[in-house]
Amino acid sequence: MRRTLLQSIVRGPLTEATPEPDEAALAELACSVDHAARTRLGRSLAIRQVDAGSCNGCELEIHALNNAFYDIERFGFRFVASPRHADVLLVTGPVTKNMREALNRAYNAAPDPKWVVAVGGCARDGGLFAGSYACLGGVSQVIPVDLHIPGCPPSPTQLLKGLLALLQHAGANLPSS
């Protein structure tokens, strides 16, 4: 035990380096997303995140959107506590038998117009959990999906780009404010 402790002090932490800040790209993305949200909805975009049975890898990346580096609020997005206040349901993980009813309730509680974004490989087709006795498959097996953001897990930047694509394309049939 003592040897392991001393080795960890000498070697240092085994973590990944932080991403290099690309302030110009983030500023451009922020401007595009904020403009698209205000054009389509007249306000910021309200997101309700729903975990349908995931391993929590995607949730860690979604939570990273709220840290000081990404600061999702500056992009015109905000997370809400209830699907009744949401424009977007951000669903992660394969849908498990135990979460089917909860996902349906969240979908039905969200006001129209609403969008569903499936995040990660598991939300698309069940991923690693496909074929399990407890897994029903991807989100589209239970509720209609408007956009899928691929990855295992997708990075916060991929999540932001996916939400921008949703605002630009899926919301094109909404009347502008």
C-alpha positions in Angstrom: 0.0 0.0 0.0 2.8 2.4 0.9 4.6 1.7 -2.4 1.4 2.5 -4.4 0.9 5.7 -2.5 4.5 6.8 -3.1 4.2 5.9 -6.8 1.1 8.0 -7.2 2.8 11.0 -5.6 5.9 10.7 -7.9 3.9 10.0 -11.1 1.2 12.6 -10.5 -2.4 12.2 -11.6 -3.4 10.1 -14.6 -5.9 12.5 -16.2 -6.4 13.9 -19.6 -5.2 17.4 -20.5 -7.8 20.1 -20.7 -9.0 21.0 -24.2 -7.3 23.9 -25.8 -9.7 26.9 -25.7 -10.8 28.0 -29.1 -12.5 31.2 -28.1 -13.3 32.3 -31.6 -15.1 29.1 -32.5 -17.0 29.1 -29.2 -18.0 32.7 -29.6 -19.2 32.1 -33.2 -21.2 29.0 -32.0 -22.7 31.0 -29.1 -23.9 33.7 -31.5 -25.4 31.2 -34.0 -27.2 29.3 -31.3 -28.5 32.3 -29.5 -29.7 33.9 -32.8 -31.4 30.6 -33.9 -33.2 30.2 -30.5 -34.5 33.7 -30.4 -35.6 33.5 -34.1 -37.4 30.2 -33.6 -38.8 30.7 -30.1 -38.4 34.4 -29.3 -36.5 33.4 -26.1 -33.9 31.0 -24.8 -34.3 27.3 -25.4 -35.5 25.3 -22.3 -34.0 21.8 -22.0 -35.2 18.9 -19.8 -32.6 16.1 -19.6 -34.1 12.6 -19.2 -32.0 9.5 -18.3 -33.8 6.5 -19.7 -31.3 4.0 -18.3 -27.8 5.0 -19.3 -24.4 4.3 -17.9 -24.1 8.1 -17.1 -21.3 8.7 -19.6 -23.5 11.1 -21.6 -24.8 12.8 -18.5 -21.2 13.7 -17.5 -20.8 15.4 -20.9 -24.2 17.1 -20.6 -23.3 18.4 -17.1 -20.0 19.7 -18.5 -22.1 22.1 -20.5 -22.9 23.9 -17.3 -19.3 24.4 -16.2 -17.3 27.6 -16.6 -15.6 26.4 -19.7 -18.7 25.9 -21.8 -21.3 27.9 -19.9 -24.4 26.8 -21.8 -26.4 29.8 -20.5 -24.4 32.1 -22.7 -25.6 30.1 -25.7 -29.2 30.9 -25.0 -30.0 27.4 -23.4 -31.2 26.7 -20.0 -32.0 23.4 -18.2 -35.4 23.2 -16.5 -36.6 20.9 -13.7 -39.9 19.9 -15.3 -40.8 18.7 -18.8 -43.8 21.0 -18.6 -41.4 23.9 -19.1 -39.2 22.3 -21.7 -38.9 22.9 -25.5 -36.4 20.0 -25.8 -36.2 16.6 -24.2 -32.6 15.5 -24.2 -32.8 11.7 -23.7 -29.8 9.6 -22.9 -29.3 5.9 -22.7 -31.3 2.9 -24.0 -34.9 2.8 -22.8 -35.2 0.3 -20.0 -38.5 -1.5 -19.2 -38.6 0.4 -15.9 -38.2 3.8 -17.6 -40.6 3.4 -20.5 -43.6 4.8 -18.6 -41.5 7.7 -17.1 -40.2 8.7 -20.6 -43.8 8.6 -22.0 -45.0 10.8 -19.2 -42.2 13.3 -19.7 -42.9 13.4 -23.4 -46.7 13.9 -22.9 -46.1 16.6 -20.3 -43.9 18.7 -22.6 -45.9 21.4 -24.3 -46.1 21.6 -28.1 -44.0 22.3 -30.1 -41.5 20.0 -28.6 -38.4 18.3 -29.8 -36.7 15.1 -28.7 -32.9 14.7 -29.0 -31.4 11.2 -28.5 -27.9 11.6 -27.1 -25.3 8.9 -27.7 -25.1 5.4 -29.3 -27.3 3.8 -26.6 -30.1 6.2 -27.3 -30.0 5.4 -31.0 -30.2 1.6 -30.9 -29.5 0.3 -27.3 -25.7 0.4 -27.8 -23.9 -2.1 -25.5 -27.2 -2.9 -23.8 -29.0 -4.0 -26.9 -30.5 -7.4 -26.5 -30.6 -7.3 -22.7 -33.7 -8.5 -21.0 -34.1 -5.1 -19.4 -33.6 -3.0 -22.5 -36.3 -2.0 -25.0 -33.8 -0.4 -27.4 -33.3 3.1 -28.6 -35.4 6.1 -27.7 -37.2 6.0 -31.1 -38.8 2.7 -30.0 -40.8 4.5 -27.4 -41.2 8.2 -28.5 -40.6 10.0 -31.8 -37.0 11.4 -32.1 -36.2 14.6 -34.0 -32.4 14.5 -33.8 -29.7 12.0 -32.8 -26.3 13.2 -31.6 -23.9 10.3 -32.1 -21.0 9.4 -29.8 -20.1 7.3 -26.8 -20.4 9.8 -25.2 -20.6 12.9 -27.5 -18.4 15.8 -26.4 -20.0 19.0 -25.1 -19.1 20.7 -28.4 -20.9 18.0 -30.3 -23.9 18.5 -28.1 -24.0 22.2 -28.8 -23.6 21.7 -32.5 -26.4 19.2 -32.4 -28.7 21.6 -30.6 -27.9 24.3 -33.1 -28.7 21.9 -36.0 -32.0 21.1 -34.2 -32.9 24.8 -34.0 -31.9 25.4 -37.6 -33.6 22.4 -39.3 -36.2 20.8 -37.1 -37.6 24.2 -36.1 -37.8 25.5 -39.6 -41.5 24.8 -39.8 -42.3 26.9 -36.7 -43.6 30.4 -37.2 -40.9 33.1 -36.4 -41.6 35.6 -33.6 
